[in-house]
Amino acid sequence: MAIENCINEFDIGDVIFEEGSSGRELFVVLDGKVEIAKLNTAARTVIVTLGKGEFFGEMAVIDGSSRSATAIAAEPKTRVMRINHARFVYLVSQQPAFALMVMDALSKRLRASNAAAFRASSP
């Protein structure tokens, strides 16, 4: 598949994927910004805002689970590249640095999540 077919452009406020949806792709931000958020009827809580070179959606591509949050374009002309499961597996197997980068990001995100949960539970 040509790389151009893996790139999508979104306008500000466009939903890239919704929490609870299925997906076997991760996304890399090429231009713009993407908010990862939890939505409910009353509010939107932004977990993190990602910029150029950062990625999201990795949990679904790794374990096949549903999306744990909603991804929303936060700037006009936000461009992302989709990496499907097969390409992800190929990259991990052929590029150890890519695998380490994903593991590093997952570790940092887990630490941040643990810290936030601890702060929320502390009096």
PESUL-V584466 format. One record per helix or strand of 2 or more residues. SS is the DSSP state (H for helix, E for strand). FROM is the first residue (numbers start at 0). TO is the last residue. Records with the same first field share a line. If there is no record, write none. Layout:
# PESUL-V584466
SS = FROM-TO + FROM-TO
This chain:
# PESUL-V584466
H = 2-5 + 57-62 + 84-93 + 95-120
E = 6-9 + 14-16 + 24-30 + 33-38 + 43-49 + 54-55 + 69-72 + 77-83
